[in-house]
Amino acid sequence: MGARKYYTEEFKRQIVGLKQSGRGIGELSKEYKVTVTSIREWERQLSNSGTFGKVTNESETEKEIRQLRKEVKQLRMENDILKQAALILGRKGE
């Protein structure tokens, strides 16, 4: 068996971000030499707790704040995409 690989949290977040932006999981697996299972697990961990398997002693308020920040980030990204689409569609109508 091969040696176990360890990835930084930044690397995991980058891979999950690429997956969520529409890149195929198989494509990411081949390009970055990471198993499909690992990518799926990282995505699950990040969506459930916002971390990668770390045990936290957060209060309910801290958990809520973290979740709300995550939602704000997602909504801002979606808003930016809609603004860009509106600009593109506006140009086509000219």
PyMOL commands that place a pseudoatom at each C-alpha (Angstrom):
pseudoatom trace, name=CA, resn=MET, resi=1, chain=A, elem=C, hetatm=0, pos=[0.000, 0.000, 0.000]
pseudoatom trace, name=CA, resn=GLY, resi=2, chain=A, elem=C, hetatm=0, pos=[1.060, 3.585, -0.614]
pseudoatom trace, name=CA, resn=ALA, resi=3, chain=A, elem=C, hetatm=0, pos=[1.822, 6.131, 2.041]
pseudoatom trace, name=CA, resn=ARG, resi=4, chain=A, elem=C, hetatm=0, pos=[-1.102, 8.113, 3.393]
pseudoatom trace, name=CA, resn=LYS, resi=5, chain=A, elem=C, hetatm=0, pos=[-1.299, 11.633, 1.948]
pseudoatom trace, name=CA, resn=TYR, resi=6, chain=A, elem=C, hetatm=0, pos=[-2.165, 14.668, 4.020]
pseudoatom trace, name=CA, resn=TYR, resi=7, chain=A, elem=C, hetatm=0, pos=[-3.614, 17.791, 2.458]
pseudoatom trace, name=CA, resn=THR, resi=8, chain=A, elem=C, hetatm=0, pos=[-3.782, 21.281, 3.883]
pseudoatom trace, name=CA, resn=GLU, resi=9, chain=A, elem=C, hetatm=0, pos=[-7.140, 22.828, 4.728]
pseudoatom trace, name=CA, resn=GLU, resi=10, chain=A, elem=C, hetatm=0, pos=[-6.472, 25.493, 2.082]
pseudoatom trace, name=CA, resn=PHE, resi=11, chain=A, elem=C, hetatm=0, pos=[-5.969, 22.806, -0.583]
pseudoatom trace, name=CA, resn=LYS, resi=12, chain=A, elem=C, hetatm=0, pos=[-9.161, 21.017, 0.463]
pseudoatom trace, name=CA, resn=ARG, resi=13, chain=A, elem=C, hetatm=0, pos=[-11.150, 24.266, 0.340]
pseudoatom trace, name=CA, resn=GLN, resi=14, chain=A, elem=C, hetatm=0, pos=[-9.743, 25.003, -3.112]
pseudoatom trace, name=CA, resn=ILE, resi=15, chain=A, elem=C, hetatm=0, pos=[-10.750, 21.584, -4.451]
pseudoatom trace, name=CA, resn=VAL, resi=16, chain=A, elem=C, hetatm=0, pos=[-14.248, 21.841, -2.922]
pseudoatom trace, name=CA, resn=GLY, resi=17, chain=A, elem=C, hetatm=0, pos=[-14.586, 25.349, -4.367]
pseudoatom trace, name=CA, resn=LEU, resi=18, chain=A, elem=C, hetatm=0, pos=[-13.643, 24.111, -7.837]
pseudoatom trace, name=CA, resn=LYS, resi=19, chain=A, elem=C, hetatm=0, pos=[-16.149, 21.266, -7.517]
pseudoatom trace, name=CA, resn=GLN, resi=20, chain=A, elem=C, hetatm=0, pos=[-18.898, 23.654, -6.447]
pseudoatom trace, name=CA, resn=SER, resi=21, chain=A, elem=C, hetatm=0, pos=[-18.099, 26.000, -9.321]
pseudoatom trace, name=CA, resn=GLY, resi=22, chain=A, elem=C, hetatm=0, pos=[-18.990, 23.248, -11.757]
pseudoatom trace, name=CA, resn=ARG, resi=23, chain=A, elem=C, hetatm=0, pos=[-15.802, 21.299, -12.365]
pseudoatom trace, name=CA, resn=GLY, resi=24, chain=A, elem=C, hetatm=0, pos=[-16.299, 17.550, -12.652]
pseudoatom trace, name=CA, resn=ILE, resi=25, chain=A, elem=C, hetatm=0, pos=[-15.259, 15.412, -9.715]
pseudoatom trace, name=CA, resn=GLY, resi=26, chain=A, elem=C, hetatm=0, pos=[-13.478, 12.935, -12.006]
pseudoatom trace, name=CA, resn=GLU, resi=27, chain=A, elem=C, hetatm=0, pos=[-11.619, 15.748, -13.727]
pseudoatom trace, name=CA, resn=LEU, resi=28, chain=A, elem=C, hetatm=0, pos=[-10.481, 17.178, -10.383]
pseudoatom trace, name=CA, resn=SER, resi=29, chain=A, elem=C, hetatm=0, pos=[-9.469, 13.739, -9.156]
pseudoatom trace, name=CA, resn=LYS, resi=30, chain=A, elem=C, hetatm=0, pos=[-7.200, 13.163, -12.145]
pseudoatom trace, name=CA, resn=GLU, resi=31, chain=A, elem=C, hetatm=0, pos=[-5.792, 16.690, -12.305]
pseudoatom trace, name=CA, resn=TYR, resi=32, chain=A, elem=C, hetatm=0, pos=[-4.921, 16.974, -8.606]
pseudoatom trace, name=CA, resn=LYS, resi=33, chain=A, elem=C, hetatm=0, pos=[-4.307, 13.256, -7.948]
pseudoatom trace, name=CA, resn=VAL, resi=34, chain=A, elem=C, hetatm=0, pos=[-6.923, 13.071, -5.183]
pseudoatom trace, name=CA, resn=THR, resi=35, chain=A, elem=C, hetatm=0, pos=[-9.443, 10.263, -4.841]
pseudoatom trace, name=CA, resn=VAL, resi=36, chain=A, elem=C, hetatm=0, pos=[-13.076, 10.911, -5.716]
pseudoatom trace, name=CA, resn=THR, resi=37, chain=A, elem=C, hetatm=0, pos=[-13.988, 9.639, -2.249]
pseudoatom trace, name=CA, resn=SER, resi=38, chain=A, elem=C, hetatm=0, pos=[-11.758, 12.253, -0.606]
pseudoatom trace, name=CA, resn=ILE, resi=39, chain=A, elem=C, hetatm=0, pos=[-13.306, 15.079, -2.608]
pseudoatom trace, name=CA, resn=ARG, resi=40, chain=A, elem=C, hetatm=0, pos=[-16.814, 13.932, -1.725]
pseudoatom trace, name=CA, resn=GLU, resi=41, chain=A, elem=C, hetatm=0, pos=[-15.864, 13.636, 1.959]
pseudoatom trace, name=CA, resn=TRP, resi=42, chain=A, elem=C, hetatm=0, pos=[-14.275, 17.109, 2.015]
pseudoatom trace, name=CA, resn=GLU, resi=43, chain=A, elem=C, hetatm=0, pos=[-17.374, 18.579, 0.402]
pseudoatom trace, name=CA, resn=ARG, resi=44, chain=A, elem=C, hetatm=0, pos=[-19.611, 16.844, 2.964]
pseudoatom trace, name=CA, resn=GLN, resi=45, chain=A, elem=C, hetatm=0, pos=[-17.483, 17.958, 5.908]
pseudoatom trace, name=CA, resn=LEU, resi=46, chain=A, elem=C, hetatm=0, pos=[-17.336, 21.546, 4.713]
pseudoatom trace, name=CA, resn=SER, resi=47, chain=A, elem=C, hetatm=0, pos=[-21.074, 21.779, 4.113]
pseudoatom trace, name=CA, resn=ASN, resi=48, chain=A, elem=C, hetatm=0, pos=[-21.949, 20.149, 7.459]
pseudoatom trace, name=CA, resn=SER, resi=49, chain=A, elem=C, hetatm=0, pos=[-19.571, 21.874, 9.848]
pseudoatom trace, name=CA, resn=GLY, resi=50, chain=A, elem=C, hetatm=0, pos=[-17.559, 24.408, 7.864]
pseudoatom trace, name=CA, resn=THR, resi=51, chain=A, elem=C, hetatm=0, pos=[-14.378, 22.556, 8.846]
pseudoatom trace, name=CA, resn=PHE, resi=52, chain=A, elem=C, hetatm=0, pos=[-12.529, 19.394, 7.915]
pseudoatom trace, name=CA, resn=GLY, resi=53, chain=A, elem=C, hetatm=0, pos=[-13.066, 17.036, 10.820]
pseudoatom trace, name=CA, resn=LYS, resi=54, chain=A, elem=C, hetatm=0, pos=[-11.910, 19.401, 13.539]
pseudoatom trace, name=CA, resn=VAL, resi=55, chain=A, elem=C, hetatm=0, pos=[-13.695, 19.162, 16.851]
pseudoatom trace, name=CA, resn=THR, resi=56, chain=A, elem=C, hetatm=0, pos=[-14.817, 22.586, 17.950]
pseudoatom trace, name=CA, resn=ASN, resi=57, chain=A, elem=C, hetatm=0, pos=[-16.154, 23.913, 21.210]
pseudoatom trace, name=CA, resn=GLU, resi=58, chain=A, elem=C, hetatm=0, pos=[-18.307, 26.565, 19.584]
pseudoatom trace, name=CA, resn=SER, resi=59, chain=A, elem=C, hetatm=0, pos=[-21.334, 27.955, 21.308]
pseudoatom trace, name=CA, resn=GLU, resi=60, chain=A, elem=C, hetatm=0, pos=[-24.649, 27.946, 19.478]
pseudoatom trace, name=CA, resn=THR, resi=61, chain=A, elem=C, hetatm=0, pos=[-24.189, 31.656, 18.764]
pseudoatom trace, name=CA, resn=GLU, resi=62, chain=A, elem=C, hetatm=0, pos=[-20.756, 31.055, 17.228]
pseudoatom trace, name=CA, resn=LYS, resi=63, chain=A, elem=C, hetatm=0, pos=[-22.140, 28.240, 15.081]
pseudoatom trace, name=CA, resn=GLU, resi=64, chain=A, elem=C, hetatm=0, pos=[-24.988, 30.475, 13.925]
pseudoatom trace, name=CA, resn=ILE, resi=65, chain=A, elem=C, hetatm=0, pos=[-22.588, 33.315, 13.097]
pseudoatom trace, name=CA, resn=ARG, resi=66, chain=A, elem=C, hetatm=0, pos=[-20.362, 30.957, 11.101]
pseudoatom trace, name=CA, resn=GLN, resi=67, chain=A, elem=C, hetatm=0, pos=[-23.375, 29.596, 9.220]
pseudoatom trace, name=CA, resn=LEU, resi=68, chain=A, elem=C, hetatm=0, pos=[-24.714, 33.076, 8.497]
pseudoatom trace, name=CA, resn=ARG, resi=69, chain=A, elem=C, hetatm=0, pos=[-21.309, 34.210, 7.203]
pseudoatom trace, name=CA, resn=LYS, resi=70, chain=A, elem=C, hetatm=0, pos=[-21.239, 31.181, 4.938]
pseudoatom trace, name=CA, resn=GLU, resi=71, chain=A, elem=C, hetatm=0, pos=[-24.712, 32.053, 3.617]
pseudoatom trace, name=CA, resn=VAL, resi=72, chain=A, elem=C, hetatm=0, pos=[-23.721, 35.693, 3.059]
pseudoatom trace, name=CA, resn=LYS, resi=73, chain=A, elem=C, hetatm=0, pos=[-20.667, 34.584, 1.096]
pseudoatom trace, name=CA, resn=GLN, resi=74, chain=A, elem=C, hetatm=0, pos=[-22.798, 32.263, -1.055]
pseudoatom trace, name=CA, resn=LEU, resi=75, chain=A, elem=C, hetatm=0, pos=[-25.436, 34.952, -1.671]
pseudoatom trace, name=CA, resn=ARG, resi=76, chain=A, elem=C, hetatm=0, pos=[-22.804, 37.530, -2.626]
pseudoatom trace, name=CA, resn=MET, resi=77, chain=A, elem=C, hetatm=0, pos=[-21.307, 35.075, -5.111]
pseudoatom trace, name=CA, resn=GLU, resi=78, chain=A, elem=C, hetatm=0, pos=[-24.739, 34.361, -6.598]
pseudoatom trace, name=CA, resn=ASN, resi=79, chain=A, elem=C, hetatm=0, pos=[-25.486, 38.089, -6.754]
pseudoatom trace, name=CA, resn=ASP, resi=80, chain=A, elem=C, hetatm=0, pos=[-22.221, 38.737, -8.619]
pseudoatom trace, name=CA, resn=ILE, resi=81, chain=A, elem=C, hetatm=0, pos=[-23.077, 36.007, -11.121]
pseudoatom trace, name=CA, resn=LEU, resi=82, chain=A, elem=C, hetatm=0, pos=[-26.521, 37.524, -11.708]
pseudoatom trace, name=CA, resn=LYS, resi=83, chain=A, elem=C, hetatm=0, pos=[-25.014, 40.989, -12.197]
pseudoatom trace, name=CA, resn=GLN, resi=84, chain=A, elem=C, hetatm=0, pos=[-22.573, 39.617, -14.769]
pseudoatom trace, name=CA, resn=ALA, resi=85, chain=A, elem=C, hetatm=0, pos=[-25.370, 37.775, -16.575]
pseudoatom trace, name=CA, resn=ALA, resi=86, chain=A, elem=C, hetatm=0, pos=[-27.474, 40.951, -16.657]
pseudoatom trace, name=CA, resn=LEU, resi=87, chain=A, elem=C, hetatm=0, pos=[-24.574, 42.890, -18.157]
pseudoatom trace, name=CA, resn=ILE, resi=88, chain=A, elem=C, hetatm=0, pos=[-23.992, 40.224, -20.816]
pseudoatom trace, name=CA, resn=LEU, resi=89, chain=A, elem=C, hetatm=0, pos=[-27.685, 39.985, -21.694]
pseudoatom trace, name=CA, resn=GLY, resi=90, chain=A, elem=C, hetatm=0, pos=[-27.930, 43.779, -21.784]
pseudoatom trace, name=CA, resn=ARG, resi=91, chain=A, elem=C, hetatm=0, pos=[-25.126, 43.965, -24.336]
pseudoatom trace, name=CA, resn=LYS, resi=92, chain=A, elem=C, hetatm=0, pos=[-26.760, 41.369, -26.568]
pseudoatom trace, name=CA, resn=GLY, resi=93, chain=A, elem=C, hetatm=0, pos=[-29.944, 43.424, -26.718]
pseudoatom trace, name=CA, resn=GLU, resi=94, chain=A, elem=C, hetatm=0, pos=[-28.121, 46.468, -28.083]
for i in range(1, 94): cmd.bond("trace and resi %d" % i, "trace and resi %d" % (i + 1))
show_as sticks, trace
zoom trace
